[in-house]
Amino acid sequence: MSAIVGDPDPAPSPALPSALPLTGERTVPGLAEENYWFRRHEVVYQRLAHRCAGRDVLEAGCGEGYGADLIADVARHVIGLDYDEATVAHVRARYPRVDIRHGNLAELPLDDASVDVVVNFQVIEHLWDQAQFVSECFRVLRPGGTFLVSTPNRITFSPGRDTPLNPFHTRELDAAELTELLATAGFAVEDVLGVFHGPGLRELDARHGGSLIEAQVRRAVAGAAWDDQLLADVAAVRTDDFDLVGAGRDNRNIDDSLDLVAIAVRP
């Protein structure tokens, strides 16, 4: 994601290749090697899209635009906002249903109480002033409006560290820190969910030395070619392979989750 951006689109389509380069900052659709990360982000859009039905929605940091377009299937109006001008041009050309705008997440270019939902998936960890951004989301939401946030779980994404492993991240959060950030801005936190590997992905973890993620990262760091088995397994991952589970449910510990998903409401 560029300083202030989001993530990508359903099944990779050869008819619509992404014009955005894969930099490591944002995930893009249509690449077999990127499919695991794409599906891990896409699952949150799919499972929470119903909360946008018939509503005016802002995706703050829309990135490639696939998520805003997915939300447009059900929403009344979708505004996509991104700081990167090339990204804005890409979304405008590829996703005409999205009302794409250029702007800074630290100062949202929207009126007070102008939208029903703000979506911010895999973005907040890139921001320098997270509190300012969350306050801006509170401002543009109508009373009773919903703030949907996802972010990597610091405990599992950068284990044992305060400094993020990902060079594009400024500050990662655990569940308690995310909840505190939202509550301090005035939000009522309705739920905190976690993204976990489902049974199929746990089988792939075992097949690839205990962690499918580490198997991918090792090749990226070394610049090594992917073996056929790893590439086939990554390319076959689908959103149904991930579980989205609430804290304490199904005997899942939120601190063990891969990503955190918060649902907050402006009173």
N, C-alpha and C positions, 0 to 999 in steps of 0.2 A: 504494500500500500504506500502511496506517496504520502508524505508528511501527514496527510489527512485523508485516507482513502479506505475502501472496502474490499470486496471479493467477487466470484464468477457464475456459469450457466449449465443447464442440465447436460444430457448426453452430448459428448463432443460431436460437433457437426462439421463435416468436411466442406459443406456448402457455405458455412459462415465461420471461417477461421478467425481467431482473435488477431486484431491488428496491434494489440498492446504487447510489448516484449515481456518475457518472464525475467524479472530482476531479483526475485526473492523477497521483494517488498509487498507484493500482492500476488494472489494466485489468479491464474487465467484459465479459461476453459479450452478444451480441445487438445490437450497434451496428455498422452498416456502416462508419462512420468510424473505428472502433476495431479493425476486423478484422485489419489488418496486425499490430498489436502482440499481439493475442490469439493469432493463429496462430504468431507468433514465440516466444511462451511455450509454447504448447500442444505444439509439436513436441518439446520436451525431455521432457515428460511421456510422450508417445507412444513415443519411441525408448528411454526408460529404464524404462518400466513393467515390463518383464520381470524386472528386478532386484528387484522387490517381490513376485514371484509366491510365494504360499504363506507370506508372512512377516508379522510384526507391524511396522507402519509408523507413524512419526510424521511428519506434515507440519508442520514448525515455521514458522508464518506462512502459513496456508492461504488467506487472503484470501477471495475470492468462493466458493471451494470446489469449482470445477469439476475442478481437478487431483486433489484428494483423492478425489473421486467416480470419476474415471478410474482411479486406482490401485486403488480398491475392486473393480474388475472382476477383479483378479488376486490381491490380497493376502488374507491370512487375517483381518487386522483393521487398520483405518486410524483413527488418532487425528488429528484436525485441531486445531491450536492457534492461537489468534489473540488479540491484545491488545484489539481493538476489540469492544465488547459488541454493537453493532448488527450487525457482521459475523458474530459467533457466532450470533446469533439467525437471521440470514439462512441460514447454512449448515444450522442445525438444521432449519429449515422446508423447505429446498429439497433437501437431500441426506441423507436419513435413514440411508444406509449409513455415513455418516461419524460417528465418535464425537467430536463437536466439544466442545472445552473452552476456557475462557477462561484466559489466563495470559500471563506475561511471558517472552520468549525469553531474558532474562538469567538467569532462574531457572526452568528447565523444571520443571513440576509433575509429574514422573515419577520413579519409583524408579531407582536405579542399575541398569545392565544390564537394562533392561526391554523394549527393542525391538531389532529386527533391522536396520531401515533408518530413517535420518532423511533426509527430503527437505526441501530448502530452496532453492526456485527464485525468483529475482528478489526477494530479501528482504535478503540480508546487506548490501547497499549502503545500506540504510535504517537500519542499527543503529549506535548510538553506541559500543558496546563489542563489537566483532567478536570479539576474542580470548576474552572471557568467554563469548560465545554458543558459539563453536566448542568450548571446553572443556566446556560443558554438554552438547553433542551427543556428545562423546567419553564423558562420564559415563553417559548413558542408553543408549548402545549396548552390546549384548552383545559379547563378544570375537568377532572375525571379522565384526562388523556393518559395514554400508556407509553412508557419508555421501555423499549426492548433492547437489551445490551448483551453481546457475547464477547468473550475475551479469553485468551489462553490462561489456564490455571497456573499461576507462578510456581506452585509447589511441584507440579509434574513437568512443566515446560522448561523451567530453568532450575532444576532441583539443587537445593543447597546453596543458592546464590541470591544476592540482592540485585546484582547487575544482570540484565537479560542476556541470554546467549545469542538471541537474534539481534544483529546490529541495527535493525530498523525499529526496534522497540525502545521506548524511553523508560517506561515503568510498567511492569506486570503486576497483577493483583491476585490475591487469594480470595476466597469467598467472603471472609470477614471484612477484608479491606474494600472489596467492591460494594458490599452492603453499606458500610460506613460512608463511602463516598456518595452514594445515592441518598442516604438518609440525611446527611449533612446539608444537601441541597434542598431538602424539603420533601423528597419523594417518600411515599409509603411503599416499602418493598413487599410485593405480593408473594413472590416465590423466587428461589434460586435453584436452578437445575444444573445438572452436569452432563456433558457428553462423554460417553464411554464406548469402548469396543464391545460389540455384540459377539455372539458365539462364533460366527464365521471369521471375524477379524482376530479373535483370540486363537483360533486355529492357525491363522496366518502368522501371528506372533510366534507361536511355537515352531512353525516351519522355518522361520527365518531367524533362528538363534535367540528367540525370546522376545524380540521386538521388531515388528515390521517398520516402525518409525526409524529406529536406529539403523536398520539395514538400508533404508533410503538415504539417511543423513550421511552415513559412512561413504557412500558412493559420491554424494554431492561434494563433500569435503575433499575427497581424494581426486575428484574429477574423473572417476573411473567409469567404465562402460557398465551398463546394467546387464546382468545375466538374464536369459530368456524367462526363467521361472519367476524371478522378482518382477520383471516388467509385466508379465501376464497377470500375476496376482494383483499388482497395484492397479492395472488397467481394468480389472474386473470388479473393483470395489464399488458398491452402490450405497445410497443413503440409508437403505434398510439395514445395512451392516452396522450402523451406529445406534446406540440406545441414548435417549434423552430422558433422564431420570431425576426426580426431585430429591432434595437432601433427605437422607434417612429412609428413602423408599427402596424396596427390593434389596434391603441390606447393603445399599451402596453408601459409601462415605464420600461426601462432596469433595473432600480434600484429595481423593484419588482420581477425580475426573480429569479428563484431558482439557476440556474447555468449560468455562462457566457461562451460564445464561441467566440473566436477571430480568424479572418482570416487575416494573415499578409503575406506580400510579401517581399523577399529580392530584392532590386532594382538591 
